[in-house]
Structure formats: C-alpha cells, structure tokens
Amino acid sequence: MTSTVGFRGAVYQNLYLASGAREVHAVITVDAHADPSAPADTPAPGAAEVLILDCSASMNFPAEKITKAKEAACAAIDELRDGVRFALIAGSNGARMVWPAQRRMVLADPWTRAEAKDALRRLVPGGGTTIGAWLRLAGQLLGEHPAAIRHAILLTDGRNEHEAPEQLSAALAECAGTFSCDCRGAGTDWSVAELRMITSALGGTVDMVLEPAGLAEDFRAMMSTSMRKAIAEVNLRLWTPVGATTRFVKQTAPTLVDLTDRRVDSGPLTGDYPTGSWGSESRDYHLCVELEPGDVGEEKLACRVGFVYSGAEGSAQSVQQEYRHTEPDGRTNNFSSARVRALWTDDLAQSTVINDKVAVVTGRAELAKAVQDGLTAHQDGRSELAADCLSRARKLAEQVNDENLLDRLDQIYDPDTGTFRLHRMSAQEEMRLDIESTKTTLLGRG
Amino acid sequence: MTSGFCRACGERVEYPDRYCQKCGVWVPDLRRDRVELDVGVAAGISDRGLRHHRNEDALALREVCQEPADRGVAVAIVCDGVSSSAYPAQASETAAEVAANTLVTALRTDDGPATATREAIHAAGRAVAELAHPGLGGADHTAPACTVVSAIVTLDTVTVGWVGDSRAYWIPQAGTGATPARLTSDDSWLAQVLAAGTLTPAQAATDRRAHAITAWLGQDAGQLNPHIVTIEPKGSGVVVVCTDGLWNYLDSVEELAAALPAQALKAPLDAARSLVEIALHCGGRDNITVAVLPFVTGGPS
C-alpha cells in the first residue's frame, strides 16, 4: 500500500534551558491531508470492520435498549461501502458470530448487507458481559486481513463482570496495534474507566449513549469516519540522543491519550508509538524529554519526531510530511521531521518563558486529572478531597479556556457557598463529566 | 550534501541537518559560520552572529592584477540572504561567487568598473533566479533571494554597485580633511518613506516594515536596476562594505568612522575583525559581514 496521506505540522517550544536544566517540552501539531488527487469516494484500500454488540441479558431492560442497538447497527451496516470486509459479533458469556455464521469476514455488497441486517434482527439477549472474549474474537477475524485498515465498534451497557480483569488486559495486549476500537456505553451501568482502558490501548473514542434515538446517528458517524481513513497503523517515531530519557509522549487532542508506555523500540535511539489509522484529520502531541545538560551556549537536538507506516512486507515507510519551526526571532524553517531543540543559557529571561501552547496542553492534562481525581474521591466517599480537586479543575478550566468543562463543572457548583453539590450529581452527570474530561479542542495552528 | 564530525562524540554528521545523529549536539558549519578572507588588497569577515542558526550572508574577495601596476584592483562582494525566502544561504553564496567571477572576467577584458559592476549584478541575479524551482521550501517561502553590494577599488577610483540594503562606505584617513560618506542608499521600505517624508524617522523606525527591502536578487525580483556609484578620492582611505548585521549597530557613517581602527588602511583584516567584534558585543542579532578595502594614494609604488 502506498501512502495517499500527507502530514503538515508545526513545532512549538521554548528552546532555551537554564544552565543545568534537563527537561525539554514541546508541542507538535499535525494536520493530515488525504491526497486530493485520489477520488474522494474511493473506499479506503482493504478496510475491515467488526461490529460488537453487547447481547447480555441486561440489554433487554428496557427492551427499547436492544431494539435501538439493532437499529444503530443496521445504520452502521448501511454505511459500509461495497468491497469493505465486515462481520457482526454478539457478546454475552463469550462471543458468537451473528453474521456470517462462520468465523470469517465477508465483503460488503447489497446482498450481504441485507443478510447481515436480517441476522441482526433475530438476536435475542441473554447471559453476561465478557468484553475480553469479545475483543479477542474481533482480533481473530481482523487478524486474517493484516493489510487492511482495521476497526471495530463496541456497544455495551454493563461492566466486564463475568470474566477476570486479567482476561481483559490480556485481550488488550493481544489486540493492541492490530485494530482500533470505538466504544459506546448505553445507560449508566457501564464503566467509563473500563472503556477508556480499551480505547487507550487500541485507539478510538469513548462516549455515552444517552438517548437511544441518537445511537443510530452515532454509529453511522463512527462508520463513516472509519471509511474515510486512508492510512493504517501509523506510528509516531521518536529519536532521542544518547543519554536522553523520554519522560512522556501524549496525544493532547482531539482526546487525551498517554502513549508513553506503548513505546516499541525501533532502533538503538528510536522508539515507535502507535497512533492508529489516519484520514484527513488533525491531532496534537505533547512530548517531554530529559537530556544530559549541556554547557551554557551549547545546543543539542532533544528529539526528532516523524510518522511512519507499515509499507510493503511490513517495512516502516516514512509518511510524506513537513513541519514548520519558528525561531525565537519569528523566522520559520520547514523540515521533513519535527525537531525539538535545547539551547542552554544563563539568561533567565529566556529560559523561564513557557511556550504558550505547551502551557495550554499542560493545563489541559492537569484539568483532566483534577476532574478524574475529584470523581474518584467522590466515589470513595472522600467529599472534601473531591471538592478540592474539582475547585482546582474549575480554576484550570478557566485558565485554559475549556468552556465545555467549565460549563459542566458550573452545573454542580454553588457560587454562593463556593462548594460543589456533589451529592446531587446524577450517575449520568458524573459519567458525562468523566468522559468530557479527556475530550479536548485542537490548538490553534498559528 | 557535505558532512563533518561531531566535536562531542566523533560521529559523522551530515549537513544541512547539523545535529549529531548519536549525541544530538549541534555541529557548527565550519565552512560558513565564520569566514575570514585576506587577499592583500582587501580583507573581510562573515560571521553567523549570536542569534541565528546559520550564516546566510556571503563574502567574496578577489585581486585582479593589472600590469604594470604592482597593486592589483581589489574586488569585494557582500550578499545577505533574505531569510523569509527558501535557501537564503545558497542564494547569497551563489550571488557572491557569480558576481565576483563575472567582475574579474569583465575587468580583465578592459570593461570599466561601472560596466563590469552592471554585468556582474545582472549575472548574479540570473544565477539566483535559477535556484528557484516549484515546491522549493514549501508554501511558506518565496523563491531564493538575497541582496548584493560590490566594491571595486582601482588605483584612482572606487566603484560600488548594489541591490537591496547592504551598504558601502567611504572612510577617508583621519587628518586628510575629507568627510566620511555612505556611498549606497538602501532599497528599503524605511528609506522610501523617509525620502517621501510621510513619516518621521522615529515613527518609521518602529514600523514592522522598516527592515523590509524593496529590491533584491531572485526569481521574483522583477526588472533589476542596479545602483552604481563611482568616486575619485583625493586622498587615502578605506571602503567598508557590510550587511545590516553591522550597520544595525553602527547606523550613521560617523559612528562607523569612529569605530574603524586607525590602522585600517594597513591592516584591513584587523579592522574587519574589530567591526565584527562590535556587532557581536552589541548582541549579534543578525549575521555580520564586513569587507575592508584600502585605497592608497601616493603610497609606495
């Protein structure tokens, strides 16, 4: 497969470090553009899609839940373009094929889409929730098509109660890097943390389905986004010099994803971080590298970032890419990799400046953590700690101008007493706040 | 692509990336970061300065021997790459070399200094224009571009030619009674508005366009109109040719004359070193290039 996607990005940092300082922070923004010369409605080469529907007994309560889930799945199936491989899985105690009956994937065409929808309508819920087993079956099906852009959609309404947590972790380790998975929770009996664990391991989004009526539209949108992916298994490749330590590599938008622990060494000084498949889309990254300090006046390359994808016979190929670098005097230079530099100085006026984009992503990460810590403390019954965390979150939300989270926090905030009405927060509000805490807006590209 | 060795760990480093692939240390460009040239009848220095990552200025010096005179004709070219263009360092280097070589050839075929200067600047302009090709340096950049200023010092004349805001000065030897003079006028937005009298110098200097040049060498330069000036000094002195990396700190001809060492006539390289040192001491915000060409009358012949 040849790349039909080009990346354009920019590097933001304060390149000056105080004498003896080690830590270098940088933000890298990336905008991917699918090749405009490729016909717009051509399906992505070798796309493969698996739909995983929770069919445990709880999906029958209320009965509308399974009906709407089936409708949503039908909408997603209608979105499959001809020639895309697909399969449907029903999950309960273990996973079973809904369509086709055999453990394989089938090419979408008008006939197979109709057959699949028929099979779907005959589904009857019953049994428990074993998400690890469901994902493992999806992984087996998708594993037959290693060259395809592979994606799954998982809908559940409950917690992973009928298998050990280790089984889910093992399934995630097995599936990581082979397909991405968008997860949706119906009702309020599922766990945000659990689905987030899946999407941060596999790549994908988490959201909650409040109105069953909106589910079909959501499924259609997820499938449509997936159909527009043009390049699969893209890795962020990071070079760091001898003696350097990579403190972290995080995606900071459109959602917060810590990629640090997902590094796979790709050379003596390089490591690859999976970023999944890309269409025409934008993402932001925040990197932190610790260096052996240089002398005042000395300059080092702190790290170099580029994106690679699996080319023919699995060899890593460089994505077509270019990054804008802005010098302290405002001049810009473009290079085919993103360069993060360190220049040691004894001028505090230079070294104490925090780049404004680095400040924003740092603030947003702290904000997400403050919200999640607050919710955890609330669940543990530690209301004082919860209030402290959420007050801090509210201040941070103001600082980084996150109107969405500020609005949600204000709904449970009492300005007269300066406290949070935590006890009056519904399960739904709590989960929504948790989900929204990791959703972020892209940085400005200026 | 050229290569060098990392001074920290000895690893081979390829230009233009200039960072050691092993330890990340930045390796200076020994070919461009600091250039000191002395051809006897002229000397000059081109220095990266303290703030910029590379030297986008270029310097070329030549001596053209003319029998029977035992002192040859001195030729200096100074160019400043336009930093918002693609590959400014290549533009300035190309322009300086082509202009210098064209001048030498033209002077040898008995063209007068003014004609030779015109030919040289046009040849340099064509060479820089040829560096442009589609897709070069990305959408943020314009075609490669640079300024040029030339100086030719014969036994009895000084001829300067220029496009852009690099400058040439005539600094007579102290005690001769002659007045120092700037020989060039900048092709710049600032010079234009000052000439038009629409803004006061103070207002204009703070405008962000103050440093924008209105003429340059490059594919998008339009019709080239090199300015050419010839003087016939009555007494000895030196010609100083420089980029804005120097004159940003020594804007008036009086300041420059005061800063120039008294020994400049006999030791032009030392004089160039002193001037570059002043610019570095003042902050070295831009690349600095200075050439010093002695003009000697009634000297030992």
Interface residues (C-beta under 8 A of the other chain):
Chain A: T240 P241 V242 G243 A244 L269 L291 G294 E298 E299 K300 L301 A302 R304 E322 R324 E327 P328 D329 R331 T332 N334 R339 R341
Chain B: C9 Y19 C20 Q21 K22 C23 G24 V25 W26 R51 H52 H53 S83 S84 G137 G138 D140 H141 R285
